[in-house]
Amino acid sequence: MTIAAHFSQSYLEARNKFLEACKRRGLTVAHHHNTNADGVQGESLYTDVVRVGKSDAPNLLVITSGTHGVEGYCGSGIQVGLLEQGWFDDLGDDLAVLMIHAVNPSGFSHDRRVNEDNIDLNRNFHDFSQQPPVNENYGVLHSAILPAEWEGPAKDSADKVLAQFATDHGDGAFQATIFGGQYSHADGLFYGGTEPSWSRATLERILIEHAKSAQRIGMIDVHTGLGPYGVGELITLGSEEPCLRAQQWYGEQVTNPDAGSSSAKPVVGTVAHGFERILEGKETTFIAIEYGTLPLSDVFDALRADNWLYLKGDVSSDQGQQIKRQVRDTFYCDADDWKQMIWDRASEVIDMALNELR
C-alpha cells in the first residue's frame, strides 16, 4: 500500500479508513457523537479514539487530527498510516499511544476550519472564568474582512481598507490582528467563543480519562496552512518549562510564536494551553506540526471567502462550490509528493517523541 493510499477525499472516507485500520489490528475504538451538528452528507459526526498499549502505562503519547476541521485530511492520513504499518505493535508495558481522530468532525466533514458554531478551536481553550483578551484592531477591520459581497465594488473597497491597514501598521501588526484571535465578533475570523465548545469539552474529557495513570505525556497536534509547501514546522506553546522540554525532545528546530521564532503569531486559548492546564501536575510536552500548503495571502483569502460564504453567501451556488474547493485546496494539497513529505516528517517527529517517552 502506498503512502498516498492512507489519505482520503472526505471525512466519511477518512473515518472509515481509521476504523478499518483499528479493526485490522484488533483495537477497540471509543466513539464520541457530536449531536450538535450533521455532516455535509447528513451523516452523524464522531470524534473517534483508540489507545494502543496498557491502560496504566506511565508514559503516554497523544496524536490528534482535525482540530481545525479541514486540516484533518492531513492528520488522518498520518494516523491511518501509523496503524496500517504497525508502528505501535511493540510499545512495552510503560508506554501507550492515544490517537484522537477528528477533534472537530463538523469542520472536517464540511471542509471548514471552524466548528459548527464558527469557533476556532485553537482559540477556544481560554479559561472563560477570566475575561478574554481584547483585539481592538480586529473590530476596526471586521467589516472589511467580511464584506457585503464577495465580488464587485464592496469587495474591492474592503480589500483597499485591509491593504491600507497593512501599509500603515506593517505586515506583522496586520497578521497579528487577523490571526491572533478575537472574542468579540461571533461572525468573524478566528473567533474563540464565549464558552467551551463541544469539541473542546470532548477533548478535555478524553485527555483526563486516558492520562489518569500517566505522569509523562507528550502531545502532537497536526495542522496545515502555514509555511513552505510540505514542510512540517514544529511549534511549541505554553509556559516556559514545557516549551524548554519540547526543545530538548525535538532540538533547535522547535519554534515558539511567543519568542517570535515561528511562522505562527502569538495566540491565546490554544489546545496547547488547554493541554497544559487540564493536566496540571503532570509532565506535559506539546508540539504542533504545521505543514505548509500555499502562501499566507492565499490562506487568508480562502478563510475570508469561507467566512463570507457561510454568513452571507449560498453554499449550493456555483460561487459557493468554487469557494469550497478553494478552502479544501488551501489546507489539503491532494498530491502524492506532498503526502510523502507529510509522512516522512511525521515519521521522524513521532520517532523522536517515542524515544523520549521510552
Phi and psi in degrees as a GROMACS rama.xvg file:
@    title "Ramachandran Plot"
@    xaxis  label "Phi"
@    yaxis  label "Psi"
@TYPE xy
-77.7897  161.814  THR-2
-60.3107  -41.6186  ILE-3
-59.0593  -28.3585  ALA-4
-67.5874  -17.2375  ALA-5
-78.6241  -16.4873  HIS-6
-91.3824  163.724  PHE-7
-131.681  173.969  SER-8
-112.222  -0.152301  GLN-9
-159.965  164.059  SER-10
-60.0961  -44.1164  TYR-11
-61.2698  -44.1062  LEU-12
-63.6142  -42.7433  GLU-13
-62.9417  -44.2746  ALA-14
-62.5358  -44.5722  ARG-15
-63.0337  -40.7619  ASN-16
-62.8629  -42.1862  LYS-17
-63.4354  -47.3555  PHE-18
-65.1595  -40.0944  LEU-19
-66.0809  -38.6241  GLU-20
-65.2217  -39.37  ALA-21
-64.3035  -42.2689  CYS-22
-62.0129  -42.193  LYS-23
-63.4671  -25.5864  ARG-24
-99.1388  6.21654  ARG-25
71.035  30.049  GLY-26
-99.4491  143.334  LEU-27
-90.1924  130.751  THR-28
-110.162  135.075  VAL-29
-96.9057  136.05  ALA-30
-113.872  125.011  HIS-31
-112.339  110.723  HIS-32
-87.2638  123.465  HIS-33
-86.7064  101.518  ASN-34
-84.5103  1.03995  THR-35
-85.3784  -8.97404  ASN-36
-155.984  160.696  ALA-37
-115.464  163.042  ASP-38
-79.6755  177.15  GLY-39
-64.1087  -26.2775  VAL-40
-102.467  15.9704  GLN-41
80.5364  7.71795  GLY-42
-75.2238  155.247  GLU-43
-70.6313  149.185  SER-44
-112.779  135.035  LEU-45
-136.982  144.783  TYR-46
-98.0959  120.153  THR-47
-105.984  140.298  ASP-48
-131.574  132.194  VAL-49
-132.83  139.684  VAL-50
-115.443  131.582  ARG-51
-112.348  123.935  VAL-52
112.11  175.841  GLY-53
-69.241  147.541  LYS-54
-70.6122  -21.0047  SER-55
-108.894  19.894  ASP-56
-61.1495  135.557  ALA-57
-77.0424  -13.6447  PRO-58
-121.52  134.877  ASN-59
-139.172  132.097  LEU-60
-111.467  126.283  LEU-61
-108.395  128.375  VAL-62
-123.701  120.532  ILE-63
-115.789  152.341  THR-64
-132.341  153.622  SER-65
73.3727  23.1398  GLY-66
-55.9824  -41.4968  THR-67
-105.201  55.8067  HIS-68
42.91  -96.7911  GLY-69
-57.3866  -23.4221  VAL-70
-71.4346  -6.34972  GLU-71
-66.7827  -22.4119  GLY-72
-55.7932  -40.6026  TYR-73
-70.3616  -54.3802  CYS-74
-62.9384  -37.9004  GLY-75
-63.0033  -42.9295  SER-76
-58.5124  -39.3473  GLY-77
-65.3047  -47.4024  ILE-78
-62.4857  -43.4498  GLN-79
-62.6222  -43.5094  VAL-80
-60.7482  -41.8322  GLY-81
-60.98  -41.6375  LEU-82
-69.4088  -46.6652  LEU-83
-63.9314  -33.044  GLU-84
-90.7517  3.43039  GLN-85
66.5529  35.6356  GLY-86
-59.2783  -31.4777  TRP-87
-113.72  29.0808  PHE-88
-75.9632  -16.5339  ASP-89
-137.694  65.7472  ASP-90
-83.6445  -21.5501  LEU-91
84.6048  -175.899  GLY-92
-83.7413  -20.0962  ASP-93
-100.655  0.340956  ASP-94
-135.338  135.751  LEU-95
-131.359  156.058  ALA-96
-123.384  132.176  VAL-97
-115.801  121.808  LEU-98
-111.281  126.389  MET-99
-113.02  111.332  ILE-100
-99.6946  121.476  HIS-101
66.88  69.2166  ALA-102
-56.8789  -38.5649  VAL-103
-118.17  79.5121  ASN-104
-67.0084  -29.0604  PRO-105
-64.401  -48.9529  SER-106
-62.5167  -37.7472  GLY-107
-61.6662  -51.0333  PHE-108
-64.0324  -39.7278  SER-109
-91.496  7.27783  HIS-110
55.4468  46.8319  ASP-111
-124.207  151.843  ARG-112
-79.8272  -28.8535  ARG-113
-90.9312  173.443  VAL-114
-91.5571  -167.415  ASN-115
-66.1842  -14.5521  GLU-116
-110.69  20.379  ASP-117
63.8701  23.4473  ASN-118
-94.8972  134.195  ILE-119
-85.8825  112.831  ASP-120
-62.2861  -26.0991  LEU-121
-83.8497  14.9754  ASN-122
-127.57  -5.1643  ARG-123
-89.3649  -7.72748  ASN-124
-89.387  27.6095  PHE-125
-71.5115  148.626  HIS-126
-78.5972  99.892  ASP-127
-75.9422  1.8235  PHE-128
-74.6179  -13.5371  SER-129
-112.046  151.815  GLN-130
-64.4554  132.889  GLN-131
-70.9265  158.086  PRO-132
-64.8127  153.059  PRO-133
-101.866  127.655  VAL-134
-107.977  83.8659  ASN-135
-62.8423  -38.517  GLU-136
-66.5016  -27.9166  ASN-137
-62.3814  -41.5393  TYR-138
-59.8595  -35.0586  GLY-139
-64.6305  -35.5899  VAL-140
-98.4004  -5.88861  LEU-141
-55.5701  -45.8346  HIS-142
-67.668  -24.1723  SER-143
-81.5182  -34.2851  ALA-144
-65.6662  -37.6042  ILE-145
-117.677  79.3415  LEU-146
-72.9392  165.145  PRO-147
-63.5253  -37.1035  ALA-148
-129.587  152.738  GLU-149
-91.2143  -9.68577  TRP-150
-136.104  150.892  GLU-151
99.8765  -166.539  GLY-152
-57.814  -40.1046  PRO-153
-61.959  -42.433  ALA-154
-67.7059  -42.3397  LYS-155
-60.8017  -42.8925  ASP-156
-65.2374  -41.3217  SER-157
-63.5753  -42.1588  ALA-158
-60.7426  -37.3711  ASP-159
-66.5356  -38.2291  LYS-160
-62.0693  -44.778  VAL-161
-65.3281  -42.6782  LEU-162
-63.5466  -39.1805  ALA-163
-67.238  -38.7042  GLN-164
-61.6085  -44.1005  PHE-165
-63.2622  -37.7418  ALA-166
-66.5143  -42.9182  THR-167
-73.7919  -35.7333  ASP-168
-110.771  -13.0613  HIS-169
95.7586  153.247  GLY-170
-62.9112  -35.6617  ASP-171
-62.9751  -45.9831  GLY-172
-66.8014  -36.8417  ALA-173
-63.3448  -46.9955  PHE-174
-65.6637  -39.0964  GLN-175
-63.9063  -38.7546  ALA-176
-64.8141  -43.6495  THR-177
-77.3377  -51.3324  ILE-178
-90.2488  -11.5683  PHE-179
-71.1988  -17.5998  GLY-180
100.452  154.291  GLY-181
-154.133  154.739  GLN-182
-125.812  18.1795  TYR-183
-109.981  -24.148  SER-184
-122.841  100.984  HIS-185
-65.5338  -18.7609  ALA-186
-99.2737  15.2625  ASP-187
-106.533  -178.879  GLY-188
-78.9114  149.548  LEU-189
53.7159  41.0098  PHE-190
-79.2211  128.857  TYR-191
-91.2378  -7.7808  GLY-192
84.9129  -176.95  GLY-193
-120.743  -5.12356  THR-194
-159.831  167.176  GLU-195
-61.1834  131.297  PRO-196
-77.0456  170.82  SER-197
-57.8059  -44.9565  TRP-198
-64.1379  -40.9594  SER-199
-63.5728  -50.2638  ARG-200
-60.0021  -39.5014  ALA-201
-66.4447  -45.7152  THR-202
-61.5944  -41.5156  LEU-203
-63.1265  -43.3664  GLU-204
-61.5219  -41.6551  ARG-205
-62.322  -46.8334  ILE-206
-64.2557  -44.57  LEU-207
-61.9393  -43.5315  ILE-208
-61.9572  -46.2864  GLU-209
-86.0411  -10.7471  HIS-210
-98.5367  6.52728  ALA-211
-54.3075  -46.0897  LYS-212
-95.5169  -7.02932  SER-213
-88.0316  143.07  ALA-214
-110.607  -26.9974  GLN-215
-120.431  118.69  ARG-216
-130.949  121.074  ILE-217
-104.266  147.683  GLY-218
-134.391  134.89  MET-219
-123.459  115.085  ILE-220
-108.761  120.256  ASP-221
-93.2148  128.179  VAL-222
-134.14  163.816  HIS-223
-138.412  159.236  THR-224
121.043  -12.5432  GLY-225
-122.562  137.903  LEU-226
98.0782  179.705  GLY-227
-66.3652  153.388  PRO-228
-49.2199  118.478  TYR-229
76.797  -4.71674  GLY-230
-84.5012  132.625  VAL-231
-102.426  99.4479  GLY-232
-77.3803  137.936  GLU-233
-99.0568  116.141  LEU-234
-116.558  128.713  ILE-235
-111.558  150.441  THR-236
-143.735  158.995  LEU-237
118.537  -157.777  GLY-238
-78.7121  173.692  SER-239
-61.742  -46.3972  GLU-240
-63.4275  -50.606  GLU-241
-61.6447  -34.34  PRO-242
-67.3597  -40.2822  CYS-243
-65.2097  -36.8135  LEU-244
-66.5367  -38.6898  ARG-245
-60.641  -38.7083  ALA-246
-68.2729  -33.1106  GLN-247
-68.4084  -38.7681  GLN-248
-69.1152  -46.2405  TRP-249
-112.421  -5.20511  TYR-250
88.9371  -169.396  GLY-251
-68.9197  -11.2183  GLU-252
-69.7891  -15.6398  GLN-253
-69.9891  133.568  VAL-254
-112.706  164.038  THR-255
-142.385  115.6  ASN-256
-56.8591  -36.7133  PRO-257
-67.4805  -23.5931  ASP-258
-93.5953  -1.69569  ALA-259
77.3768  15.2334  GLY-260
-100.737  1.98889  SER-261
-111.612  159.296  SER-262
-71.1305  -19.4685  SER-263
-86.7966  150.04  ALA-264
-90.4885  155.472  LYS-265
-57.4485  133.922  PRO-266
-139.804  162.821  VAL-267
-118.411  165.813  VAL-268
73.1587  26.6438  GLY-269
-85.244  166.288  THR-270
-55.5928  -38.1847  VAL-271
-60.2755  -44.1328  ALA-272
-64.6365  -41.4734  HIS-273
-65.9583  -41.5757  GLY-274
-57.3402  -46.9421  PHE-275
-67.76  -40.282  GLU-276
-69.3397  -47.2791  ARG-277
-75.3715  -18.447  ILE-278
-108.554  29.8349  LEU-279
-55.8291  136.803  GLU-280
97.8568  -13.2546  GLY-281
-106.434  160.971  LYS-282
-85.1035  105.2  GLU-283
-110.184  143.366  THR-284
-138.801  115.81  THR-285
-117.217  139.739  PHE-286
-141.21  150.616  ILE-287
-106.333  135.626  ALA-288
-93.2962  117.624  ILE-289
-109.037  106.529  GLU-290
-91.9075  131.901  TYR-291
-75.051  148.875  GLY-292
-130.445  -79.3543  THR-293
-120.747  167.992  LEU-294
-57.4689  152.642  PRO-295
-58.2795  -35.7188  LEU-296
-62.4888  -36.3792  SER-297
-69.9394  -37.3491  ASP-298
-62.9799  -46.2245  VAL-299
-62.1882  -41.7758  PHE-300
-63.0743  -41.631  ASP-301
-65.7384  -40.33  ALA-302
-67.2353  -40.7496  LEU-303
-61.9756  -44.8728  ARG-304
-62.1874  -43.6161  ALA-305
-63.0474  -44.8426  ASP-306
-60.4157  -45.3925  ASN-307
-63.0531  -43.6599  TRP-308
-57.5707  -45.569  LEU-309
-82.1059  -12.9366  TYR-310
-99.0756  -35.0122  LEU-311
-135.504  -5.87327  LYS-312
-105.786  -167.01  GLY-313
-126.014  107.308  ASP-314
-59.6822  -33.3517  VAL-315
-80.6132  -10.17  SER-316
-73.4043  166.882  SER-317
-59.8397  -41.6967  ASP-318
-62.0466  -43.0274  GLN-319
-62.2915  -42.5624  GLY-320
-68.4766  -32.9857  GLN-321
-65.1418  -42.2295  GLN-322
-64.8537  -40.5454  ILE-323
-58.6944  -42.925  LYS-324
-65.5416  -38.442  ARG-325
-60.2116  -45.1756  GLN-326
-64.8244  -46.6117  VAL-327
-59.8602  -46.3438  ARG-328
-66.584  -25.1783  ASP-329
-73.2958  -33.582  THR-330
-110.394  -2.41576  PHE-331
-144.574  103.535  TYR-332
-83.8875  101.387  CYS-333
-82.1554  65.9192  ASP-334
-137.26  141.695  ALA-335
-61.8198  -36.4044  ASP-336
-67.5313  -38.8809  ASP-337
-64.3968  -44.7256  TRP-338
-63.1856  -36.8804  LYS-339
-67.0404  -40.4336  GLN-340
-63.0605  -40.4319  MET-341
-59.3221  -48.9161  ILE-342
-64.6004  -45.1891  TRP-343
-60.7592  -43.4416  ASP-344
-68.3045  -44.1534  ARG-345
-60.456  -42.203  ALA-346
-59.3164  -44.0858  SER-347
-62.3968  -46.9227  GLU-348
-70.0065  -43.3224  VAL-349
-65.8434  -35.8043  ILE-350
-59.1754  -44.3005  ASP-351
-62.7915  -42.9421  MET-352
-63.2455  -44.59  ALA-353
-62.7658  -40.0729  LEU-354
-63.6396  -36.755  ASN-355
-71.2062  -30.8062  GLU-356
-88.3641  -14.4815  LEU-357
